[in-house]
Amino acid sequence: MVLFSAASILLVLAMSSIVEANTCPKECSCDGRKLTVTCVGKNLTEIPQTIDERCNILRVKEGAFRSLGRLVSLNLAYNKIDVLYQESFDGLSALKELQLDHNRVEEIRPGAFTQLGFLNMLALTHNQLVYIPNMAFQGLQNIKWLRLSRNSLNNLAPEAFTGLFTLSRLSLDHNELQFFPTQTMSRLPEVTRLDMSHNPMTYLGEESVSMVKLTHLYLDHMSLQDLSDQALSRAPLLSHLDLSHNQLRYLEPLKGPYELKSLNLTGNPLYCNCFMRPLREWARVRNVKLLGACVGPPHLSQEPLQSVAPLDLRCRSRGEVLKEEFELEPTESAPPTAKPKQKGKCPENCDCDVEAQHATCEDRGHTKVPRGFPAKTQMLDLRSNHFHHLPANSFPGTSQVVSLHLEFCKIHEIEGGAFRGMKSLFYLYLSENDMTSLDPGAFSGAPKLNYLHLEGNRLLQFPGSALALLPSLFVLHLERNAISKLEPAGLLSSKTPKLRELYLTNNTITSVAKGSLDSAFLGTLHLDSNQLKDIPTHALSRAANLEELNLSQNSIRYVGPSAFQPISQSLKRLYMDQMGVEKMSLDALRGLGPGLKALTVRGNQLTELPDLSPLTGLEVVDLKENPLLCDCALLPLRRWMEKLKFEVIATCGQPFEIRGQKVRDVPVFKSCTESVSPPDEKVVTAPRPPKVKKPKANVSKVSGVKARPAKPKAKLPKPTKKKPQRKPVAPKVTKNQKTL
């Protein structure tokens, strides 16, 4: 490991083996009692070979490397580090490679990498990461390769990789991701190589991959059973796609990746009949190399797909095809699913893959939960059956199941103890069923449950009593139910103290009781598409770490002053689209500052907006479809938009002659700037200082204040409405002149 040449170097390592074996480097001194090795002032350029770099380090304290400003490479692999703290790597301003493989890292604190601006490669493989929070890698301004392989990742926050504008290679293989993290990946504009292999994904939907510069995508050794023909339509430069060793039986021609040169389908149970002909024709026309072999029909078995002529991919008749496939299925299925059946037990009318530790009975018409799955099964898919009722002890012998799918099973009742014995259950999908309530003991016996999906049921109340048995619950989906209110106080803090994400979209919520959302851990709250009339400010008074709030599609006509003050220090994303908002108080966003990253108020009835200049950290702004009144009063907004590094689209709704034009294009603001300079002493500007008063740093930007003389022409009543007593106050004018 390269260090640096310097007049004075202090190297202290806990090395009992060195001292005991009398192999102390000649440049250093070793203390057998304190078990340390010290090398000072020796102009070392690398760690001496006799020193073992595996130091059993448990923690890297803040500022541990502050004296190593010229260090280029640091290897901390094979230690026992479990948390990366905020200032652990401060001082390593020249570092280019950081290896943290084979540790026990399970948490990355905010700001852990902010001082590593020159880092090119960060390796975090073989750790215990389960979740990557927003902005986890902030500060890595020159990162090229991020290695997160062989962790236990099952969730990536939407902004997990935000700010990694130079990242070109990302490794996420050998994790527990069940869905492609579309939103998270779209934040990576420069990534060309992405490895997602060995994750338990079963489906890739439309526009799942939205990465404009991606050229190599590895999705091999997963559980893919289907792939939308438009899954890659937003990856235009993709040239190499690896889908090998999945469970794909057919594949439609792909739309969108026009640069595709290689498609690897090796190890899939491809049945080469007429349904594969479009893909073969598409590959021939587009000159795409197909890798993989047919498993049937018999005359094409083991034939390389690339060598099969399109005309040989034919179906003689529908009846013959169905008969042939039915007869061949037990003997000609793909190796990943056929071999395990011979190795272990499996319930009737189900498929068990012992090697992949997956079992499925999807859509087999079962009315009772099958029993007798292999003991090491980790993913159990029972969706689209007809269980109706889950009695106690419904899943014996499934203690190692991590993910259980029960969607579309017409379940209307779950008895207490139904999941008893499922001590490893981490994901539970009960979406799209018919439940109106939950037994208080429904989830007993599943203490490790972190992700619970209850969307698409008919629940009438927040199931707090049932959730009290889930101390580790992290994400809760309750979208599309019939919940009308949130109460009583302490709903989250007492029932689900570790809940991080709560989704209540599309219920019938009309009120949120004060204290019902009290939680020191809640980070994401979706209340969109409900029936709220006001911003639930009081209910958020103790949600001190809330980062994302979605209130879109409620009927909130007015946003009052300090509406988000209780969460102003933590809030990063605020969505208020299509609420019918007619007016926002000038102080509606009071308290919000550089921490806010996204603000959307699309599709409302706003004619004016509060001052947005304090929101200097914004990365996403949506002001579309608001009938803004484009007169000189809107000049501060126009000037704020011009200073942004990204485009914000806002259109004029009034006056009539400029309706529909972009705020940045209308000429009305030119007259505002022209009329502002001569009459410096006009008192007409006095009513506006309250807007300038808040951000003191902007007082010098007098252009925003001077624009007001034109205001009386278009909107004379406004000054009288807003504190006319301010008009004669001289100190304000004096203050502005002083600043100038």
Buried (B, 14 or more C-beta within 10 A) or exposed (E): EEBBEBEEBEBEBEBEEBBEEEBBBEBBEBEEEEBBBBBEEBEBEEBBEBBBBBBEBEBBEEEBBBEBEEBBBBBBBBBBBBBBBBBBBBBBBBBBBBBBBBBEBBBBBEBBBBBBBBBBBBBBBBBEBBBBBBBBBBBBBBBBBBBBBBBBBBBBBBBBBBBBEBBBBBBBBBBBBBBBBBEBBBBBEBBBBBBBBBBBBBBBEEBBBBBEBBBBBBBBBBBBBBBBBBBBBBBBBBBBBBBBBBBBBBBBBBBBBEEBBEBBBBBBBBBBBEBBBBBBBBBEEBEBEBBBBBBBBEEBEEBEBBEBEBEBBEBEEEEEBEEBBEEBEEEBBBEBBBEBBEEBEBBEEBBBBBEBBBBBBBEBEBEEBBEBBBEEBBBBBBBBBEBBBBBBBBBEBBBBBBBBBBBBBBBBBBBBBBBBBBBBBBBBBBBBBEBEBBBBBBBBBBBBBBBBBBBBBBBBBBBBBBBBBBEBBBBBBBBBBEBBBBBEBBBBBEBBBBBBBBBBBBBEBBBBBBBBBBBEBBBBBBBBBBBBEBBBBBBBBBBBBBBBBBBBBBEBBBBBBBBBBBBBEBBBBBBBBBBEBEBBBBBBBBBBBEBBBBBBBBBBBBBBBBBBBBBBEBBEBBBBBBBBBBBBBBBBBBBBBEEEEEEBBBBBBBEEEBEEBBBBEBEBBEEBBEBBEEEBEBBBBBBBBBBBEBBEEBBEBBBBBBBBBBBBEBBEEBBEEEEEEBBEEEEBBEBBEEEE
